[in-house]
Amino acid sequence: MSLRQKFEEFSTWAGIVGWATTIGGAIQAIFGLFAFVIGALPGIITLILGIKLLGAKRYAKNLAVSQELEEQDLILLIQEMNTYFKIQGVLIIIGVIIFIIAVASGIIAGLSRF
């Protein structure tokens, strides 16, 4: 499989996941506003992630259809994906920390009942 085909395949899947993430983030942000303004924050972050994927899709599509490998599009593709993975990484770290705190709190609460 050629590099152009890989960029085309990446473009397709980044578009599907990007649109699903963007739509889901928008819905989550709107419903989050009904709880509290801060409730919209997870939806906004999800919306940003979807927009980053759609940006990556655009650059991958450009690379797939261009006659020559455009270095600038490749740099922008990597930059979009780098931002996407940094945000996802921070969210995963926050989730793990919250999980550890919750487990530790549960253990402490359970031991305090004895």
N, C-alpha and C positions, 0 to 999 in steps of 0.2 A: 504494500500500500504506500502511495507517495505522500510526501509532506503536504501537498495541496489537498489531498483527500482527507488527511488527518485534520487539517485546519477546517475543512468543510464539515466534517463530523463534529468537531469541537463546537463550531459555530451553531450547528443545529441543536445540540444538547444544551449549550449555554443559553440559547434563545428560549428553549422550552422551560428550563429550570429558572432562568431569569424572569420570564413573564409570570410564571407561577409564584415565584418569590415576591415579585413586585405587587401583584394583585393581592396575594395573601397579606403582605405587609400593610398595604393600604387599608384593607378591611380591618386588620388588627388595630391599626392606628385609629380608625374611625370609631370602632367599638370601645377602644381604650379611653377615648375622650369622655365617654359616658360615665366611666368609673371616676377617674380623676385625670387631670391633664398629664400627670406623670404616667398614667396608664397607657398613654399613646406612645411612650418611649420605645418599648419593644417593637411596636409596629413600624416606627420610623427607622429603627436600626435595620429591621428586615427589609424595608423599602429601599434603603441605601444599598444593602447587599444585592438586591435584585437589579438595581440600576448599575452596579459595578459589573454584574454578569452580562447585562445587555451591552455595556460598553465593550467588554471583552469579546462578545459575539460580533460586534461591528468590526473590530480590528481583525479578528480571525477570518471573517468573511472577505475583508479587503485582501488579506494575505492569500486566501484561497483563489480569488479571481484575478489577482495581479499577475502580470507576465514575469516580473522579477520579484524576488523576496525583498519587500520594502522593510528596511531596518527600523524606520520610525514606527511603522505599524506593529512590528514585533516588540519593540520597546514598550509601546503603549499597551499592548496586550498583556505583557508581563506585569506592567505597572498596575493595571486594573485587577489582575488576579492576585498580585501581591497585597494590595489593599484589602481585597475580599478575604484572603486567608488570614491577614492580621486581625481583622475584625472578628472573624470566626474563632481564631485562636484566643483572643481576649475573652470572648463570650464563653468558650469552653473552660478556660481557667476560672472565670467567675463562677460558673456552674459547679465545677469541682470543689471550689472553696465553700460555696453555700452547702453542697452536699455533705462535706466533711463537718462543717459546723452543725448541720442538722443531725447527723449521726451522733456526734459528740454530745449534743444537747439531749438527744433521746437517751443515750447511755447514762448521762449524769442524772436526768430526771428519773430514769428507771432505778438507778442505784439509791437515789434519795428517798424513794418510797419504802425501802427496807428499813 
